[in-house]
């Protein structure tokens, strides 16, 4: 791909993920009550509506200051990723590597939209479906919105045998985290990025190193001949 195609790929991928992510979140927010659970594929896949104050997969950084810091961190991180993507496109980068960064960016911005805007555009009723653009205003100021999560995959669960140290007798569930489409984009992007860095970047660097060694040997031989 040339630079123009890569630019449009990144823009299109980020836009598509953001649109899908926000459609899902708004539908869940306006049709389900917090805590409501809808089985989709038996016991393996549920829509389970929760809201959280913090990181991906429900990890929290609570409190007024914590929420501000987390939202500002997301803004700064998203800006840095945008800057890095632009830099890489100008310099020339492998399309698959660019795709990883676009996925991470889209996921970060998707959750950032929740934090920045959802407190302003939704109310926060108890045991009722939330209203979009309520007449009385939203439930929280700018940067204090809650992130909407809904995907729940309790693929299997078990009770550890009592003879196992530390975890013996405890209940285990896989996969217990509840997440959203933006979280999934970030996770796929990070895993893909690690694979890119570990396997593909080394393969690209090896020929470059060999070429440098050849050039060094040629220069050394020329200096010996001249000497």
Residue frames as a rotation matrix with the C-alpha (Angstrom) as fourth column:
UNK 1
0.569 0.822 0.000 0.00
0.822 -0.569 0.000 0.00
0.000 0.000 -1.000 0.00
UNK 2
-0.317 -0.631 0.708 1.14
0.527 -0.738 -0.422 3.55
0.788 0.240 0.567 -0.69
UNK 3
-0.951 -0.176 -0.254 0.96
0.308 -0.459 -0.833 6.31
0.030 -0.871 0.491 1.93
UNK 4
-0.631 0.774 0.053 -2.43
-0.740 -0.620 0.261 7.61
0.234 0.125 0.964 0.77
UNK 5
0.055 0.647 -0.761 -3.99
-0.248 0.747 0.617 4.16
0.967 0.155 0.201 0.90
UNK 6
-0.472 -0.301 -0.828 -2.55
0.665 0.495 -0.559 3.52
0.578 -0.815 -0.033 4.35
UNK 7
-0.984 0.134 0.115 -3.92
-0.175 -0.826 -0.536 6.84
0.023 -0.548 0.836 5.60
UNK 8
-0.239 0.963 -0.126 -7.43
-0.859 -0.149 0.490 6.01
0.454 0.225 0.862 4.41
UNK 9
-0.070 0.148 -0.986 -7.13
0.178 0.975 0.134 2.48
0.982 -0.166 -0.095 5.79
UNK 10
-0.821 -0.309 -0.480 -6.29
0.513 -0.031 -0.858 3.83
0.251 -0.950 0.184 9.25
UNK 11
-0.826 0.556 0.093 -9.06
-0.562 -0.800 -0.210 6.44
-0.043 -0.226 0.973 9.12
UNK 12
-0.105 0.838 -0.535 -11.62
-0.678 0.333 0.655 3.94
0.727 0.431 0.534 7.83
UNK 13
-0.260 -0.061 -0.964 -10.72
0.400 0.901 -0.165 1.27
0.879 -0.429 -0.210 10.40
UNK 14
-0.959 -0.109 -0.260 -10.85
0.282 -0.388 -0.878 3.69
-0.005 -0.915 0.403 13.33
UNK 15
-0.648 0.761 -0.027 -14.14
-0.758 -0.641 0.126 5.18
0.078 0.102 0.992 12.12
UNK 16
-0.075 0.633 -0.771 -15.75
-0.370 0.700 0.611 1.75
0.926 0.331 0.182 11.60
UNK 17
-0.490 -0.165 -0.856 -14.77
0.616 0.629 -0.474 0.51
0.617 -0.760 -0.206 15.06
UNK 18
-0.989 0.115 -0.091 -15.97
-0.020 -0.720 -0.694 3.72
-0.145 -0.685 0.714 16.71
UNK 19
-0.423 0.886 -0.189 -19.33
-0.820 -0.286 0.495 3.58
0.385 0.365 0.848 14.94
UNK 20
-0.022 0.395 -0.918 -19.90
0.021 0.919 0.395 -0.08
1.000 -0.011 -0.028 15.82
UNK 21
-0.713 -0.351 -0.607 -18.74
0.582 0.187 -0.792 0.45
0.391 -0.918 0.071 19.40
UNK 22
-0.940 0.341 0.005 -21.01
-0.295 -0.808 -0.510 3.45
-0.170 -0.481 0.860 19.99
UNK 23
-0.235 0.890 -0.390 -24.05
-0.693 0.128 0.710 1.86
0.682 0.437 0.586 18.33
UNK 24
-0.155 0.126 -0.980 -23.73
0.395 0.917 0.055 -1.18
0.905 -0.379 -0.192 20.61
UNK 25
-0.856 -0.258 -0.449 -23.23
0.506 -0.233 -0.830 0.94
0.110 -0.938 0.330 23.73
UNK 26
-0.799 0.599 0.050 -26.13
-0.601 -0.798 -0.046 3.29
0.012 -0.067 0.998 23.00
UNK 27
-0.089 0.785 -0.613 -28.45
-0.443 0.521 0.730 0.37
0.892 0.336 0.301 22.23
UNK 28
-0.308 -0.092 -0.947 -27.49
0.649 0.707 -0.280 -1.36
0.695 -0.701 -0.158 25.47
UNK 29
-0.967 -0.160 -0.200 -27.73
0.256 -0.650 -0.715 1.84
-0.016 -0.743 0.669 27.47
UNK 30
-0.674 0.734 -0.083 -31.19
-0.738 -0.674 0.041 2.70
-0.026 0.089 0.996 26.12
UNK 31
0.108 0.752 -0.650 -32.74
-0.619 0.563 0.548 -0.81
0.778 0.344 0.526 26.19
UNK 32
0.137 -0.134 -0.982 -31.22
0.514 0.857 -0.045 -2.53
0.847 -0.498 0.186 29.24
UNK 33
0.890 0.130 0.436 -31.12
-0.314 -0.518 0.796 -1.79
0.329 -0.846 -0.420 32.95
UNK 34
-0.100 -0.980 0.170 -27.75
-0.834 -0.011 -0.552 -1.81
0.543 -0.197 -0.816 34.71
UNK 35
-0.550 -0.187 0.814 -27.14
-0.684 0.661 -0.309 -5.35
-0.480 -0.726 -0.491 35.94
UNK 36
0.576 0.817 0.019 -29.55
-0.629 0.457 -0.629 -6.92
-0.523 0.351 0.777 33.44
UNK 37
-0.586 -0.762 0.277 -28.34
-0.463 0.595 0.657 -10.17
-0.665 0.257 -0.701 31.91
UNK 38
0.572 0.731 -0.372 -29.50
-0.726 0.241 -0.644 -11.66
-0.381 0.638 0.669 28.59
UNK 39
-0.097 -0.590 0.801 -28.21
0.027 0.803 0.595 -15.13
-0.995 0.079 -0.062 27.59
UNK 40
0.197 0.077 -0.977 -27.27
-0.909 -0.359 -0.212 -15.19
-0.367 0.930 -0.001 23.90
UNK 41
0.053 -0.236 -0.970 -25.54
-0.573 0.789 -0.223 -18.56
0.818 0.568 -0.094 23.43
UNK 42
0.467 0.221 -0.856 -26.67
0.442 0.780 0.443 -20.64
0.766 -0.585 0.267 26.38
UNK 43
0.896 -0.205 -0.394 -24.32
0.337 -0.263 0.904 -20.20
-0.289 -0.943 -0.167 29.33
UNK 44
0.099 -0.948 0.301 -21.35
0.972 0.157 0.175 -19.38
-0.213 0.276 0.937 27.11
UNK 45
-0.819 -0.342 0.460 -22.18
0.480 -0.848 0.225 -15.86
0.313 0.405 0.859 25.95
UNK 46
0.148 0.850 -0.506 -24.29
0.957 -0.251 -0.142 -13.25
-0.248 -0.463 -0.851 27.70
UNK 47
-0.199 -0.094 0.975 -25.10
0.245 -0.968 -0.044 -9.59
0.949 0.231 0.216 27.28
UNK 48
0.272 0.193 -0.943 -24.55
0.956 0.061 0.288 -8.34
0.113 -0.979 -0.168 30.82
UNK 49
0.358 -0.035 0.933 -24.88
0.312 -0.937 -0.155 -4.58
0.880 0.346 -0.325 31.20
UNK 50
0.420 -0.279 -0.863 -22.52
0.857 -0.192 0.479 -2.93
-0.300 -0.941 0.158 33.66
UNK 51
0.773 -0.285 0.566 -20.83
0.037 -0.872 -0.489 0.46
0.633 0.399 -0.664 33.90
UNK 52
0.428 -0.689 -0.584 -17.38
0.900 0.267 0.345 1.17
-0.082 -0.673 0.735 35.25
UNK 53
0.928 -0.089 -0.361 -15.30
-0.006 -0.975 0.223 4.18
-0.371 -0.205 -0.906 36.20
UNK 54
0.311 -0.949 -0.042 -11.96
-0.394 -0.169 0.903 2.94
-0.865 -0.265 -0.427 35.02
UNK 55
-0.559 -0.730 -0.394 -9.81
-0.688 0.142 0.712 0.93
-0.464 0.668 -0.582 32.69
UNK 56
-0.205 0.423 -0.882 -10.69
-0.775 0.480 0.411 -1.83
0.598 0.768 0.230 30.27
UNK 57
-0.254 0.200 -0.946 -12.43
0.180 0.971 0.156 -4.99
0.950 -0.131 -0.283 31.51
UNK 58
0.667 0.739 -0.097 -13.90
0.253 -0.102 0.962 -3.21
0.701 -0.666 -0.255 34.53
UNK 59
-0.108 -0.759 -0.642 -10.61
0.975 0.044 -0.216 -2.34
0.192 -0.650 0.736 36.26
UNK 60
0.751 0.627 0.208 -11.29
0.555 -0.770 0.314 0.84
0.357 -0.120 -0.926 38.19
UNK 61
-0.656 -0.750 -0.083 -9.44
0.686 -0.546 -0.481 3.99
0.315 -0.373 0.873 39.16
UNK 62
0.215 0.973 -0.078 -12.16
0.896 -0.165 0.413 5.55
0.389 -0.159 -0.907 41.25
UNK 63
-0.002 -0.101 -0.995 -12.77
0.731 -0.679 0.068 8.89
-0.682 -0.727 0.075 42.91
UNK 64
0.875 0.388 -0.290 -13.12
0.151 -0.788 -0.597 12.38
-0.460 0.479 -0.748 41.44
UNK 65
0.276 -0.863 -0.423 -9.37
-0.760 -0.465 0.453 12.89
-0.588 0.197 -0.784 40.94
UNK 66
-0.442 -0.446 0.778 -8.86
0.003 0.866 0.499 9.34
-0.897 0.224 -0.382 39.69
UNK 67
0.370 0.683 0.629 -11.55
0.699 0.241 -0.673 9.77
-0.612 0.689 -0.388 37.05
UNK 68
0.875 -0.109 -0.471 -10.05
-0.298 -0.889 -0.348 13.07
-0.381 0.445 -0.811 35.86
UNK 69
-0.080 -0.997 0.001 -6.56
-0.700 0.057 0.712 11.57
-0.710 0.057 -0.702 35.67
UNK 70
-0.310 0.010 0.951 -7.80
0.370 0.923 0.111 8.52
-0.876 0.386 -0.290 33.79
UNK 71
0.719 0.641 0.269 -9.72
0.520 -0.239 -0.820 10.62
-0.462 0.729 -0.506 31.25
UNK 72
0.695 -0.539 -0.475 -6.73
-0.610 -0.793 0.008 12.94
-0.380 0.284 -0.880 30.73
UNK 73
-0.308 -0.812 0.496 -4.47
-0.358 0.582 0.730 9.91
-0.882 0.048 -0.470 30.33
UNK 74
0.102 0.431 0.896 -6.77
0.675 0.632 -0.381 8.56
-0.731 0.644 -0.226 27.61
UNK 75
0.946 0.260 -0.191 -6.73
0.069 -0.741 -0.668 11.91
-0.315 0.619 -0.720 25.81
UNK 76
0.308 -0.917 -0.253 -2.94
-0.805 -0.393 0.444 12.19
-0.507 0.067 -0.859 25.92
UNK 77
-0.358 -0.444 0.821 -2.43
-0.045 0.887 0.460 8.53
-0.932 0.128 -0.338 24.95
UNK 78
0.470 0.612 0.636 -4.84
0.644 0.255 -0.721 8.83
-0.604 0.748 -0.274 22.01
UNK 79
0.905 -0.165 -0.393 -3.06
-0.325 -0.863 -0.386 11.99
-0.275 0.477 -0.835 20.82
UNK 80
-0.047 -0.994 0.099 0.33
-0.722 0.102 0.684 10.30
-0.690 -0.039 -0.723 21.00
UNK 81
-0.184 0.039 0.982 -0.92
0.389 0.920 0.036 7.29
-0.903 0.389 -0.184 19.03
UNK 82
0.843 0.512 0.161 -2.33
0.376 -0.349 -0.859 9.59
-0.384 0.785 -0.487 16.33
UNK 83
0.617 -0.692 -0.376 1.00
-0.712 -0.694 0.109 11.43
-0.336 0.200 -0.920 16.13
UNK 84
-0.290 -0.772 0.566 2.91
-0.422 0.634 0.648 8.14
-0.859 -0.051 -0.509 15.94
UNK 85
0.225 0.458 0.860 0.64
0.588 0.641 -0.494 6.74
-0.777 0.616 -0.125 13.21
UNK 86
0.974 0.129 -0.186 1.11
-0.043 -0.703 -0.710 9.89
-0.222 0.700 -0.679 11.10
UNK 87
0.257 -0.962 -0.091 4.87
-0.831 -0.268 0.488 9.69
-0.494 -0.050 -0.868 11.60
UNK 88
-0.282 -0.359 0.890 4.99
-0.019 0.929 0.368 6.03
-0.959 0.087 -0.269 10.58
UNK 89
0.618 0.579 0.531 2.89
0.540 0.178 -0.823 6.59
-0.571 0.795 -0.202 7.45
UNK 90
0.871 -0.336 -0.359 5.21
-0.465 -0.800 -0.379 9.39
-0.160 0.497 -0.853 6.33
UNK 91
-0.050 -0.977 0.210 8.27
-0.837 0.156 0.525 7.26
-0.545 -0.149 -0.825 6.99
UNK 92
-0.008 0.116 -0.993 6.84
-0.753 0.653 0.082 4.15
0.658 0.748 0.082 5.39
UNK 93
-0.523 -0.088 0.847 5.57
-0.762 0.492 -0.420 1.29
-0.380 -0.866 -0.325 7.54
UNK 94
-0.964 0.211 -0.159 4.22
0.126 0.896 0.426 -2.22
0.232 0.390 -0.891 7.07
UNK 95
-0.363 0.909 0.207 0.43
-0.495 -0.376 0.783 -2.12
0.789 0.182 0.587 6.70
UNK 96
0.235 0.447 -0.863 -0.14
0.438 0.744 0.505 -4.87
0.868 -0.497 -0.021 9.26
UNK 97
-0.575 -0.517 -0.633 1.82
0.805 -0.222 -0.550 -2.87
0.144 -0.826 0.545 11.86
UNK 98
-0.912 0.302 0.276 -0.25
-0.268 -0.951 0.153 0.20
0.309 0.065 0.949 11.09
UNK 99
-0.047 0.951 -0.307 -3.44
-0.154 0.297 0.942 -1.84
0.987 0.091 0.132 11.51
UNK 100
-0.142 -0.087 -0.986 -2.40
0.862 0.480 -0.166 -2.85
0.487 -0.873 0.007 15.05
UNK 101
-0.903 -0.285 -0.322 -1.99
0.411 -0.793 -0.450 0.79
-0.127 -0.539 0.833 16.05
UNK 102
-0.677 0.720 0.153 -5.29
-0.437 -0.560 0.704 1.77
0.592 0.410 0.694 14.42
UNK 103
0.078 0.696 -0.714 -7.11
0.349 0.652 0.673 -0.91
0.934 -0.302 -0.192 16.45
UNK 104
-0.360 -0.294 -0.885 -5.54
0.929 -0.025 -0.369 0.32
0.086 -0.955 0.283 19.69
UNK 105
-0.999 -0.016 0.032 -6.35
0.016 -1.000 -0.002 3.93
0.032 -0.002 0.999 18.84
UNK 106
-0.383 0.923 -0.029 -9.97
-0.275 -0.084 0.958 3.13
0.882 0.375 0.286 17.99
UNK 107
0.101 0.406 -0.908 -10.44
0.697 0.622 0.356 1.25
0.710 -0.669 -0.220 21.25
UNK 108
-0.647 -0.424 -0.634 -8.90
0.755 -0.474 -0.453 4.02
-0.109 -0.772 0.626 23.33
UNK 109
-0.940 0.322 0.110 -11.04
-0.275 -0.909 0.315 6.70
0.201 0.266 0.943 21.66
UNK 110
-0.237 0.901 -0.364 -14.15
0.089 0.393 0.915 4.53
0.967 0.185 -0.174 21.97
UNK 111
0.089 0.223 -0.971 -13.87
0.949 0.279 0.151 4.39
0.304 -0.934 -0.186 25.76
UNK 112
-0.856 -0.428 -0.289 -12.77
0.490 -0.851 -0.189 8.02
-0.165 -0.304 0.938 25.86
UNK 113
-0.637 0.703 0.318 -16.08
-0.145 -0.514 0.846 9.03
0.757 0.492 0.429 24.25
UNK 114
0.225 0.705 -0.673 -17.92
0.613 0.434 0.660 7.32
0.757 -0.561 -0.334 27.11
UNK 115
-0.203 -0.411 -0.889 -15.82
0.971 -0.199 -0.131 9.13
-0.123 -0.890 0.439 29.72
UNK 116
-0.962 -0.272 -0.038 -16.12
0.261 -0.949 0.175 12.52
-0.084 0.159 0.984 28.07
UNK 117
-0.784 0.621 0.002 -19.70
-0.433 -0.549 0.715 12.52
0.445 0.560 0.699 26.83
UNK 118
-0.415 0.707 -0.572 -21.96
0.420 0.707 0.569 9.92
0.807 -0.004 -0.590 28.42
UNK 119
-0.541 0.183 -0.821 -22.32
0.801 -0.184 -0.569 11.84
-0.255 -0.966 -0.047 31.67
UNK 120
-0.840 0.169 -0.516 -23.57
-0.215 -0.976 0.031 14.80
-0.499 0.137 0.856 29.63
UNK 121
-0.638 0.550 -0.539 -26.02
-0.695 -0.109 0.711 13.04
0.332 0.828 0.452 27.31
UNK 122
-0.246 0.565 -0.788 -27.55
0.252 0.822 0.511 10.30
0.936 -0.073 -0.344 29.51
UNK 123
0.277 0.315 0.907 -29.45
-0.865 -0.328 0.379 10.34
0.417 -0.890 0.182 32.78
UNK 124
-0.698 -0.613 -0.370 -28.70
-0.337 0.737 -0.586 7.73
0.632 -0.285 -0.721 35.44
UNK 125
0.203 0.887 0.416 -31.97
-0.874 -0.027 0.485 6.26
0.441 -0.462 0.769 36.73
UNK 126
-0.714 -0.356 0.603 -32.14
-0.626 0.710 -0.322 3.40
-0.313 -0.607 -0.730 39.23
UNK 127
-0.568 0.451 0.688 -33.74
0.269 0.892 -0.362 0.19
-0.778 -0.021 -0.628 37.94
UNK 128
0.651 0.747 -0.133 -34.83
0.105 -0.263 -0.959 1.94
-0.752 0.610 -0.250 34.74
UNK 129
0.251 -0.519 0.817 -33.54
0.967 0.179 -0.183 2.28
-0.052 0.836 0.546 31.20
UNK 130
-0.406 -0.507 -0.760 -31.42
0.470 -0.830 0.302 5.40
-0.784 -0.235 0.575 30.68
UNK 131
0.748 0.649 0.140 -32.75
0.508 -0.425 -0.749 8.25
-0.426 0.631 -0.648 28.53
UNK 132
-0.305 -0.827 0.473 -30.65
0.949 -0.221 0.225 9.85
-0.081 0.517 0.852 25.80
UNK 133
-0.801 -0.100 0.590 -30.52
0.210 -0.970 0.120 13.68
0.561 0.220 0.798 25.97
UNK 134
-0.116 0.783 -0.611 -32.84
0.986 0.166 0.025 13.95
0.121 -0.599 -0.791 29.02
UNK 135
0.474 0.386 0.791 -34.52
0.393 -0.897 0.202 17.39
0.788 0.215 -0.577 29.52
UNK 136
0.999 -0.040 0.011 -33.02
-0.026 -0.396 0.918 17.72
-0.032 -0.918 -0.396 33.00
UNK 137
0.375 -0.921 -0.104 -29.50
-0.888 -0.325 -0.325 17.12
0.266 0.215 -0.940 31.72
UNK 138
0.200 -0.410 -0.890 -26.96
-0.160 0.883 -0.442 14.35
0.967 0.231 0.111 32.20
UNK 139
0.895 0.211 -0.393 -25.80
0.276 0.429 0.860 12.54
0.350 -0.878 0.326 35.30
UNK 140
0.398 -0.834 -0.382 -22.18
0.694 0.001 0.720 13.80
-0.600 -0.552 0.580 35.42
UNK 141
0.627 -0.230 -0.744 -19.95
-0.405 -0.912 -0.060 16.64
-0.666 0.339 -0.665 34.18
UNK 142
0.758 -0.420 -0.499 -17.46
-0.504 0.107 -0.857 16.46
0.414 0.901 -0.131 31.32
UNK 143
-0.255 -0.923 -0.288 -14.79
-0.619 0.385 -0.684 13.73
0.743 0.004 -0.670 31.73
UNK 144
-0.684 0.000 0.729 -16.84
-0.685 0.344 -0.642 11.94
-0.251 -0.939 -0.235 34.42
UNK 145
0.330 0.830 -0.449 -18.96
-0.921 0.388 0.040 9.61
0.208 0.400 0.893 32.32
UNK 146
0.081 -0.222 0.972 -19.04
-0.497 0.836 0.233 5.87
-0.864 -0.501 -0.043 32.99
UNK 147
-0.648 -0.377 -0.662 -17.79
-0.761 0.330 0.558 3.34
0.008 0.866 -0.500 30.45
UNK 148
0.423 0.894 0.151 -20.44
-0.856 0.449 -0.256 0.90
-0.297 -0.021 0.955 29.21
UNK 149
-0.782 -0.617 -0.089 -19.54
-0.620 0.754 0.218 -2.82
-0.067 0.226 -0.972 29.16
UNK 150
0.216 0.975 0.050 -21.74
-0.938 0.221 -0.265 -5.69
-0.270 0.010 0.963 28.02
UNK 151
0.360 -0.093 -0.928 -19.93
-0.567 0.768 -0.297 -8.73
0.741 0.633 0.224 26.58
UNK 152
0.040 -0.247 0.968 -19.64
-0.943 0.312 0.118 -11.62
-0.331 -0.918 -0.221 29.03
UNK 153
0.292 -0.052 -0.955 -18.18
-0.614 0.756 -0.229 -15.03
0.734 0.653 0.189 28.13
UNK 154
0.071 -0.247 0.966 -18.26
-0.913 0.375 0.162 -17.42
-0.402 -0.894 -0.199 31.14
UNK 155
-0.052 -0.109 -0.993 -16.97
-0.837 0.547 -0.017 -20.26
0.545 0.830 -0.120 28.98
UNK 156
0.239 0.190 -0.952 -16.57
0.290 0.922 0.257 -22.66
0.927 -0.337 0.166 31.88
UNK 157
0.137 -0.178 0.974 -16.32
-0.855 -0.518 0.025 -22.70
0.500 -0.837 -0.223 35.66
UNK 158
0.252 -0.127 -0.959 -15.06
0.273 0.960 -0.056 -25.08
0.928 -0.248 0.277 38.32
UNK 159
0.869 -0.055 0.492 -14.22
-0.485 -0.296 0.823 -25.44
0.101 -0.954 -0.284 42.00
UNK 160
-0.005 -0.964 -0.265 -10.54
-0.667 0.200 -0.717 -26.05
0.745 0.173 -0.644 42.66
UNK 161
0.413 0.090 -0.906 -9.80
0.400 0.876 0.269 -29.20
0.818 -0.474 0.325 44.69
UNK 162
0.971 0.081 0.226 -9.18
-0.155 -0.508 0.847 -28.42
0.184 -0.857 -0.481 48.35
UNK 163
0.643 -0.765 -0.020 -5.69
0.602 0.489 0.631 -30.00
-0.474 -0.418 0.775 48.29
UNK 164
0.216 -0.575 0.789 -4.29
0.784 -0.379 -0.492 -27.33
0.582 0.724 0.369 45.91
UNK 165
-0.377 -0.426 -0.822 -2.30
0.860 -0.490 -0.141 -24.67
-0.343 -0.760 0.551 47.84
UNK 166
-0.912 -0.037 -0.408 -3.66
0.024 -0.999 0.036 -21.10
-0.409 0.023 0.912 47.96
UNK 167
-0.625 0.683 -0.378 -6.51
-0.754 -0.403 0.520 -21.57
0.203 0.610 0.766 45.46
UNK 168
-0.882 0.244 -0.404 -7.86
0.248 0.968 0.044 -24.84
0.401 -0.061 -0.914 46.89
UNK 169
-0.444 0.810 -0.383 -11.61
0.811 0.181 -0.556 -24.78
-0.381 -0.558 -0.737 47.47
UNK 170
-0.452 0.235 -0.860 -12.10
-0.181 -0.969 -0.169 -21.54
-0.873 0.079 0.481 45.55
UNK 171
0.481 0.701 0.527 -14.48
0.499 0.276 -0.822 -21.09
-0.721 0.658 -0.217 42.63
UNK 172
-0.623 -0.715 -0.316 -12.95
0.047 -0.438 0.898 -20.30
-0.781 0.545 0.306 39.22
UNK 173
0.555 0.798 0.234 -14.71
0.382 0.005 -0.924 -18.90
-0.739 0.602 -0.303 36.20
UNK 174
-0.670 -0.729 -0.141 -13.26
0.139 -0.310 0.941 -18.42
-0.729 0.610 0.309 32.73
UNK 175
-0.612 -0.690 0.386 -13.74
0.617 -0.722 -0.313 -15.83
0.495 0.047 0.868 31.28
UNK 176
-0.053 0.674 -0.737 -15.20
0.978 -0.115 -0.175 -13.62
-0.202 -0.730 -0.653 34.04
UNK 177
-0.766 -0.292 -0.572 -14.33
0.236 -0.956 0.172 -10.16
-0.598 -0.003 0.802 32.67
UNK 178
0.397 0.871 0.288 -17.11
0.779 -0.155 -0.607 -8.08
-0.485 0.466 -0.740 31.12
UNK 179
-0.585 -0.736 -0.339 -15.95
0.337 -0.601 0.725 -5.87
-0.738 0.310 0.600 28.27
UNK 180
0.515 0.738 -0.436 -17.06
-0.104 -0.451 -0.886 -3.84
-0.851 0.502 -0.155 25.26
UNK 181
0.875 -0.115 0.471 -16.22
0.482 0.301 -0.823 -3.67
-0.047 0.947 0.319 21.57
UNK 182
0.720 -0.637 0.276 -13.54
-0.500 -0.752 -0.431 -1.00
0.482 0.172 -0.859 22.16
UNK 183
0.348 -0.580 0.737 -11.82
-0.741 0.312 0.595 -3.22
-0.574 -0.753 -0.321 24.75
UNK 184
0.640 -0.052 0.766 -11.80
0.326 0.922 -0.210 -6.07
-0.695 0.384 0.607 22.24
UNK 185
0.911 -0.305 0.277 -10.19
0.161 -0.355 -0.921 -3.80
0.379 0.884 -0.275 19.61
UNK 186
0.492 -0.756 0.433 -7.46
-0.858 -0.504 0.095 -2.78
0.146 -0.418 -0.896 22.06
UNK 187
0.363 -0.323 0.874 -6.77
-0.427 0.776 0.464 -6.38
-0.828 -0.542 0.143 23.08
UNK 188
0.780 -0.050 0.624 -6.56
0.518 0.610 -0.600 -7.65
-0.350 0.791 0.502 19.49
UNK 189
0.855 -0.454 0.252 -4.37
-0.156 -0.687 -0.709 -4.68
0.495 0.567 -0.658 18.55
UNK 190
0.403 -0.726 0.558 -1.94
-0.897 -0.191 0.399 -5.24
-0.183 -0.661 -0.728 21.44
UNK 191
0.418 -0.221 0.881 -1.65
-0.033 0.965 0.258 -9.01
-0.908 -0.137 0.397 20.84
UNK 192
0.860 -0.058 0.507 -1.17
0.510 0.164 -0.845 -8.45
-0.034 0.985 0.170 17.12
UNK 193
0.777 -0.584 0.235 1.41
-0.508 -0.802 -0.314 -5.74
0.372 0.125 -0.920 17.84
UNK 194
0.340 -0.651 0.678 3.42
-0.668 0.341 0.662 -8.09
-0.662 -0.678 -0.319 20.06
UNK 195
0.544 -0.087 0.835 3.41
0.451 0.869 -0.203 -10.72
-0.708 0.486 0.512 17.31
UNK 196
0.931 -0.179 0.317 4.54
0.200 -0.478 -0.855 -8.09
0.305 0.860 -0.409 14.81
UNK 197
0.609 -0.719 0.335 7.39
-0.780 -0.619 0.090 -6.90
0.143 -0.317 -0.938 17.01
UNK 198
0.295 -0.487 0.822 8.58
-0.495 0.658 0.568 -10.37
-0.818 -0.574 -0.047 18.02
UNK 199
0.241 -0.107 0.965 8.40
0.492 0.870 -0.027 -12.17
-0.837 0.481 0.262 14.68
UNK 200
0.700 0.166 0.695 8.15
0.714 -0.153 -0.683 -9.82
-0.007 0.974 -0.226 11.71
UNK 201
0.930 -0.367 -0.007 10.29
-0.367 -0.930 0.014 -6.87
-0.012 -0.010 -1.000 12.78
UNK 202
0.256 -0.877 0.406 13.26
-0.326 0.317 0.891 -9.15
-0.910 -0.360 -0.205 13.49
UNK 203
0.253 -0.109 0.961 12.96
0.752 0.647 -0.125 -10.66
-0.609 0.754 0.245 10.03
UNK 204
0.884 0.117 0.452 13.04
0.401 -0.685 -0.608 -7.19
0.239 0.719 -0.653 8.49
UNK 205
0.792 -0.608 0.059 15.96
-0.546 -0.661 0.515 -6.03
-0.274 -0.441 -0.855 10.61
UNK 206
0.424 -0.657 0.623 18.12
0.200 0.739 0.643 -9.07
-0.884 -0.148 0.444 9.77
UNK 207
0.450 -0.270 0.851 18.59
0.893 0.106 -0.438 -8.30
0.028 0.957 0.288 6.05
UNK 208
0.890 -0.103 0.444 19.29
-0.045 -0.989 -0.140 -4.68
0.453 0.105 -0.885 6.91
UNK 209
0.678 -0.672 0.297 22.00
-0.444 -0.053 0.895 -5.72
-0.586 -0.738 -0.334 9.37
UNK 210
0.345 -0.541 0.767 23.50
0.624 0.743 0.244 -8.10
-0.701 0.394 0.594 6.83
UNK 211
0.684 -0.040 0.728 23.57
0.634 -0.462 -0.621 -5.33
0.361 0.886 -0.290 4.23
UNK 212
0.887 -0.372 0.274 25.38
-0.450 -0.830 0.329 -3.03
0.105 -0.416 -0.903 6.67
UNK 213
0.486 -0.728 0.484 27.94
-0.094 0.507 0.857 -5.75
-0.869 -0.462 0.177 7.40
UNK 214
0.418 -0.287 0.862 28.55
0.866 0.412 -0.283 -6.26
-0.273 0.865 0.421 3.67
UNK 215
0.833 -0.070 0.549 29.00
0.192 -0.894 -0.404 -2.53
0.519 0.442 -0.732 3.15
UNK 216
0.785 -0.562 0.262 31.45
-0.523 -0.372 0.767 -2.40
-0.333 -0.739 -0.586 6.06
UNK 217
0.364 -0.645 0.672 33.47
0.371 0.762 0.530 -5.30
-0.854 0.057 0.517 4.63
UNK 218
0.568 -0.105 0.816 33.58
0.806 -0.129 -0.578 -3.66
0.166 0.986 0.012 1.18
UNK 219
0.896 -0.210 0.391 34.77
-0.226 -0.974 -0.005 -0.38
0.382 -0.084 -0.920 2.68
UNK 220
0.626 -0.687 0.369 37.42
-0.346 0.179 0.921 -2.20
-0.699 -0.704 -0.126 4.71
UNK 221
0.355 -0.480 0.802 38.69
0.720 0.687 0.093 -4.05
-0.596 0.545 0.590 1.64
UNK 222
0.740 -0.042 0.671 38.82
0.505 -0.624 -0.596 -0.84
0.444 0.780 -0.440 -0.37
UNK 223
0.863 -0.432 0.263 40.85
-0.506 -0.734 0.453 0.86
-0.003 -0.524 -0.852 2.34
UNK 224
0.427 -0.731 0.531 43.30
0.070 0.613 0.787 -2.07
-0.901 -0.299 0.313 2.36
UNK 225
0.444 -0.229 0.866 43.68
0.886 0.258 -0.386 -1.91
-0.135 0.939 0.317 -1.45
UNK 226
0.841 -0.092 0.533 44.29
0.095 -0.945 -0.313 1.84
0.532 0.314 -0.786 -1.34
UNK 227
0.757 -0.581 0.298 46.77
-0.510 -0.241 0.826 1.36
-0.408 -0.777 -0.479 1.48
